[in-house]
């Protein structure tokens, strides 16, 4: 199983915001730090804002920030919100055409594995993945912070 880039980048974006709680952050700076295209990050930012994970402020001095404390953001809930399809096998999805449906024992096993995976993510919050000191790769240059003030 592999999470989509959307979920991966959403977690990275929230880690960045959680590491810079003292100010609004921009799509441009986060895209530059992580090497993600701005249009792709814009789409993720829009979805995170719509779902209430972040707050956005428009305008010249605008940007984004976490809408909740990092300890209140459950990773499982975030992943469920960002993933479009968590059906690991066809029979778990809405468009099931598997000829083995009803006589195969795989579905409950995979469903149990998915539940254990999501339960584990639910046991952790954004606070658990934010480094105590942001690595140099996600620190913003002081002159950019001063320019925003």
C-alpha positions, 0 to 999 in steps of 0.5 A: 500500500502506498499513500498518494502524493496528495496525502504525502504533500498534505502532511509535509505542508502541515509539518511546515506550518506546524514548524512555523507557528509564529507567522503565516506561510506562503505556497511559494515558500513551501513549494520551493522548500519541498520542490513541489510545483506551486499549482499542485500545492495550491490544489492541496492547500485549497482542499486542506482549507475547505476541510478545515485543517488550515486557515488562509489569509488573502492579500499582500501579507497573506498566507496560511496557518494551522487551523488547530493545535498540532496535538489536535490533528489526528493523522488518521483523520487527515489521511482519510480526508486526503485519500480518494480511495482506500479500497486496497482490493477491488472487492472493497470498492464501490465498483466491485466486479470481482467474480470471487466476491462472496466466496473469497476470504481476502476481503476481511483480511485486507479490511482488518489490515486497513483498520489496524493501519488507520487505528495506528495513524489515529493514535498519532497527531501532527505534534508527533511528527513535527521535529523539535527543531526544524531541519535546515531544509524547512527553515526559511531564510531570516530575510524572507521573514523580515520582508513579510513583517 
